[in-house]
Amino acid sequence: MSDRPKFLPADRIKRLEERIERHVRGGELHPGDRYLTAAEAADVFDVGCTTVHRAMKRLAERGVLVRKPRAGTFVGPSVAGSRTAGLR
């Protein structure tokens, strides 16, 4: 048996959601910029595509990402003021 901690799928999705949000809000991306495809994100974050789809769906519900069928995933409008809010 492995000593590696096992995470429930919901835990994996939540951790990935947090990682993607940090990536999006990191300062290099702006509202409207194209984000990674699910396959690219799965590769970058070393998780499965299903986990990526679920995390991106939750981020889209919060306005961090915008998902457009057949067009892709884009940085959402809620990211606009988030980088400068801590600088005031």
MDAnalysis code that builds the backbone (N, CA, C; Angstrom):
import MDAnalysis as mda
import numpy as np

u = mda.Universe.empty(264, n_residues=88, atom_resindex=np.repeat(np.arange(88), 3), trajectory=True)
u.add_TopologyAttr("name", ["N", "CA", "C"] * 88)
u.add_TopologyAttr("resid", np.arange(1, 89))
u.add_TopologyAttr("resname", ["MET", "SER", "ASP", "ARG", "PRO", "LYS", "PHE", "LEU", "PRO", "ALA", "ASP", "ARG", "ILE", "LYS", "ARG", "LEU", "GLU", "GLU", "ARG", "ILE", "GLU", "ARG", "HIS", "VAL", "ARG", "GLY", "GLY", "GLU", "LEU", "HIS", "PRO", "GLY", "ASP", "ARG", "TYR", "LEU", "THR", "ALA", "ALA", "GLU", "ALA", "ALA", "ASP", "VAL", "PHE", "ASP", "VAL", "GLY", "CYS", "THR", "THR", "VAL", "HIS", "ARG", "ALA", "MET", "LYS", "ARG", "LEU", "ALA", "GLU", "ARG", "GLY", "VAL", "LEU", "VAL", "ARG", "LYS", "PRO", "ARG", "ALA", "GLY", "THR", "PHE", "VAL", "GLY", "PRO", "SER", "VAL", "ALA", "GLY", "SER", "ARG", "THR", "ALA", "GLY", "LEU", "ARG"])
u.atoms.positions = np.array([
    [0.832, -1.181, 0.000],
    [0.000, 0.000, 0.000],
    [0.881, 1.251, 0.000],
    [0.483, 2.249, -0.690],
    [1.250, 3.492, -0.810],
    [1.070, 4.376, 0.429],
    [2.148, 5.083, 0.784],
    [2.089, 6.031, 1.898],
    [1.596, 7.404, 1.446],
    [1.384, 7.537, 0.160],
    [0.921, 8.811, -0.391],
    [-0.473, 9.125, 0.114],
    [-0.721, 10.377, 0.525],
    [-2.071, 10.710, 0.987],
    [-3.073, 10.606, -0.157],
    [-4.223, 10.101, 0.158],
    [-5.275, 9.986, -0.851],
    [-6.260, 11.136, -0.656],
    [-6.617, 11.755, -1.751],
    [-7.547, 12.867, -1.700],
    [-8.838, 12.461, -2.389],
    [-9.936, 12.869, -1.820],
    [-11.219, 12.641, -2.456],
    [-11.291, 13.487, -3.718],
    [-12.074, 13.058, -4.699],
    [-12.181, 13.849, -5.930],
    [-12.543, 15.314, -5.663],
    [-13.423, 15.566, -4.711],
    [-13.810, 16.954, -4.410],
    [-12.610, 17.750, -3.907],
    [-11.732, 17.099, -3.144],
    [-10.519, 17.764, -2.664],
    [-9.604, 18.125, -3.825],
    [-9.450, 17.193, -4.764],
    [-8.604, 17.446, -5.937],
    [-9.139, 18.603, -6.763],
    [-10.443, 18.629, -6.937],
    [-11.066, 19.696, -7.722],
    [-10.852, 21.037, -7.032],
    [-11.067, 21.089, -5.720],
    [-10.903, 22.339, -4.964],
    [-9.456, 22.812, -5.011],
    [-8.504, 21.906, -4.840],
    [-7.092, 22.304, -4.890],
    [-6.720, 22.805, -6.281],
    [-7.215, 22.140, -7.327],
    [-6.935, 22.594, -8.684],
    [-7.592, 23.944, -8.946],
    [-8.808, 24.104, -8.483],
    [-9.512, 25.387, -8.632],
    [-8.667, 26.514, -8.030],
    [-8.121, 26.295, -6.849],
    [-7.279, 27.306, -6.194],
    [-6.000, 27.566, -6.987],
    [-5.388, 26.510, -7.520],
    [-4.151, 26.678, -8.306],
    [-4.414, 27.461, -9.589],
    [-5.507, 27.132, -10.274],
    [-5.837, 27.842, -11.514],
    [-6.139, 29.309, -11.203],
    [-6.879, 29.547, -10.125],
    [-7.205, 30.934, -9.781],
    [-5.931, 31.728, -9.481],
    [-4.991, 31.139, -8.746],
    [-3.710, 31.832, -8.494],
    [-2.979, 32.110, -9.801],
    [-3.022, 31.153, -10.718],
    [-2.373, 31.308, -12.013],
    [-3.009, 32.462, -12.802],
    [-4.333, 32.492, -12.816],
    [-5.055, 33.529, -13.561],
    [-4.821, 34.908, -12.944],
    [-4.841, 34.983, -11.632],
    [-4.697, 36.266, -10.943],
    [-3.242, 36.665, -10.737],
    [-2.310, 35.888, -11.255],
    [-0.887, 36.123, -11.051],
    [-0.328, 37.387, -11.682],
    [-1.063, 38.031, -12.554],
    [-0.625, 39.301, -13.098],
    [-0.266, 39.300, -14.571],
    [-0.091, 38.136, -15.164],
    [0.287, 38.086, -16.579],
    [-0.920, 38.010, -17.505],
    [-2.057, 37.622, -16.962],
    [-3.258, 37.472, -17.776],
    [-4.261, 38.580, -17.445],
    [-4.996, 38.986, -18.452],
    [-5.974, 40.062, -18.301],
    [-7.347, 39.563, -18.752],
    [-8.419, 40.201, -18.288],
    [-9.758, 39.796, -18.723],
    [-9.837, 39.713, -20.244],
    [-10.387, 38.622, -20.722],
    [-10.527, 38.407, -22.155],
    [-9.397, 37.602, -22.771],
    [-8.277, 37.460, -22.069],
    [-7.171, 36.645, -22.584],
    [-7.593, 35.181, -22.633],
    [-7.136, 34.495, -23.668],
    [-7.427, 33.065, -23.785],
    [-6.660, 32.321, -22.696],
    [-7.333, 31.358, -22.059],
    [-6.686, 30.531, -21.047],
    [-6.364, 29.171, -21.666],
    [-5.708, 28.344, -20.924],
    [-5.326, 27.015, -21.387],
    [-6.551, 26.180, -21.749],
    [-6.375, 25.268, -22.694],
    [-7.426, 24.288, -22.954],
    [-7.429, 23.309, -21.789],
    [-8.479, 22.509, -21.697],
    [-8.542, 21.517, -20.622],
    [-7.375, 20.542, -20.724],
    [-7.034, 20.140, -21.935],
    [-5.912, 19.203, -22.119],
    [-4.589, 19.845, -21.706],
    [-4.399, 21.108, -22.073],
    [-3.164, 21.812, -21.686],
    [-3.087, 21.967, -20.170],
    [-4.208, 22.357, -19.549],
    [-4.233, 22.531, -18.097],
    [-3.994, 21.202, -17.390],
    [-4.561, 20.115, -17.907],
    [-4.341, 18.800, -17.314],
    [-2.859, 18.444, -17.339],
    [-2.205, 18.793, -18.426],
    [-0.773, 18.526, -18.561],
    [0.045, 19.423, -17.622],
    [-0.264, 20.707, -17.608],
    [0.469, 21.669, -16.773],
    [0.318, 21.343, -15.289],
    [-0.896, 21.032, -14.863],
    [-1.174, 20.817, -13.442],
    [-1.118, 19.343, -13.040],
    [-0.818, 18.469, -14.004],
    [-0.649, 17.034, -13.760],
    [-1.880, 16.401, -13.100],
    [-3.025, 16.646, -13.716],
    [-4.289, 16.061, -13.264],
    [-5.056, 15.574, -14.484],
    [-6.171, 14.911, -14.249],
    [-6.991, 14.424, -15.350],
    [-7.879, 15.512, -15.938],
    [-8.292, 15.298, -17.169],
    [-9.148, 16.274, -17.860],
    [-10.485, 16.471, -17.155],
    [-11.041, 15.416, -16.573],
    [-12.313, 15.547, -15.870],
    [-12.167, 16.495, -14.682],
    [-11.071, 16.379, -13.957],
    [-10.818, 17.267, -12.824],
    [-10.702, 18.705, -13.303],
    [-10.020, 18.905, -14.424],
    [-9.870, 20.250, -14.997],
    [-11.229, 20.804, -15.399],
    [-12.031, 20.015, -16.084],
    [-13.354, 20.478, -16.513],
    [-14.202, 20.915, -15.314],
    [-14.170, 20.133, -14.258],
    [-14.975, 20.472, -13.080],
    [-14.462, 21.729, -12.386],
    [-13.152, 21.862, -12.274],
    [-12.578, 23.057, -11.646],
    [-12.875, 24.299, -12.489],
    [-12.721, 24.188, -13.804],
    [-12.997, 25.325, -14.680],
    [-14.471, 25.711, -14.639],
    [-15.346, 24.719, -14.523],
    [-16.772, 25.015, -14.431],
    [-17.057, 25.844, -13.175],
    [-16.459, 25.451, -12.052],
    [-16.666, 26.193, -10.810],
    [-16.098, 27.601, -10.908],
    [-14.937, 27.747, -11.553],
    [-14.339, 29.073, -11.717],
    [-15.187, 29.937, -12.650],
    [-15.792, 29.328, -13.647],
    [-16.669, 30.071, -14.560],
    [-17.925, 30.549, -13.820],
    [-18.426, 29.738, -12.909],
    [-19.599, 30.137, -12.121],
    [-19.295, 31.359, -11.261],
    [-18.036, 31.541, -10.889],
    [-17.615, 32.671, -10.055],
    [-17.091, 33.843, -10.878],
    [-17.035, 33.704, -12.212],
    [-16.591, 34.799, -13.060],
    [-15.086, 34.909, -13.226],
    [-14.341, 33.951, -12.691],
    [-12.877, 33.973, -12.843],
    [-12.509, 33.575, -14.264],
    [-13.264, 32.627, -14.820],
    [-13.079, 32.199, -16.207],
    [-14.399, 32.343, -16.945],
    [-14.316, 32.460, -18.256],
    [-15.497, 32.466, -19.120],
    [-15.273, 31.356, -20.135],
    [-16.233, 30.446, -20.210],
    [-16.111, 29.324, -21.144],
    [-17.083, 29.545, -22.293],
    [-16.549, 29.510, -23.515],
    [-17.373, 29.704, -24.703],
    [-17.289, 28.442, -25.551],
    [-18.433, 27.789, -25.768],
    [-18.416, 26.569, -26.575],
    [-17.767, 26.796, -27.944],
    [-16.904, 25.901, -28.299],
    [-16.187, 25.903, -29.584],
    [-15.222, 27.076, -29.754],
    [-15.096, 27.928, -28.740],
    [-14.173, 29.057, -28.834],
    [-13.037, 28.928, -27.822],
    [-13.336, 28.383, -26.637],
    [-12.294, 28.203, -25.640],
    [-12.666, 28.775, -24.287],
    [-11.652, 28.857, -23.448],
    [-11.801, 29.379, -22.092],
    [-10.999, 30.662, -21.997],
    [-11.594, 31.670, -21.384],
    [-10.970, 32.984, -21.318],
    [-10.960, 33.495, -19.880],
    [-10.053, 34.406, -19.601],
    [-9.990, 35.029, -18.281],
    [-11.239, 35.887, -18.123],
    [-11.898, 35.750, -16.994],
    [-13.158, 36.438, -16.756],
    [-13.001, 37.863, -16.270],
    [-14.093, 38.600, -16.299],
    [-14.071, 40.010, -15.907],
    [-13.795, 40.234, -14.420],
    [-14.039, 39.227, -13.577],
    [-13.823, 39.430, -12.134],
    [-12.336, 39.548, -11.792],
    [-11.482, 39.269, -12.724],
    [-10.031, 39.331, -12.485],
    [-9.520, 40.764, -12.645],
    [-10.284, 41.629, -13.278],
    [-9.837, 42.987, -13.622],
    [-9.253, 43.768, -12.454],
    [-9.937, 43.865, -11.349],
    [-9.447, 44.685, -10.249],
    [-8.703, 43.918, -9.172],
    [-8.618, 42.601, -9.317],
    [-8.071, 41.785, -8.238],
    [-6.569, 41.995, -8.019],
    [-5.813, 42.329, -9.068],
    [-4.375, 42.478, -8.920],
    [-3.992, 43.782, -8.254],
    [-4.794, 44.816, -8.445],
    [-4.446, 46.123, -7.915],
    [-5.081, 46.407, -6.566],
    [-6.012, 45.556, -6.160],
    [-6.736, 45.807, -4.902],
    [-5.795, 45.838, -3.709],
    [-4.768, 45.015, -3.696],
    [-3.851, 44.973, -2.573],
    [-2.793, 46.075, -2.613],
    [-2.740, 46.848, -3.690],
    [-1.706, 47.875, -3.854],
    [-2.133, 49.225, -3.319],
    [-3.376, 49.372, -2.974],
    [-3.878, 50.656, -2.506],
    [-3.458, 50.959, -1.103],
])
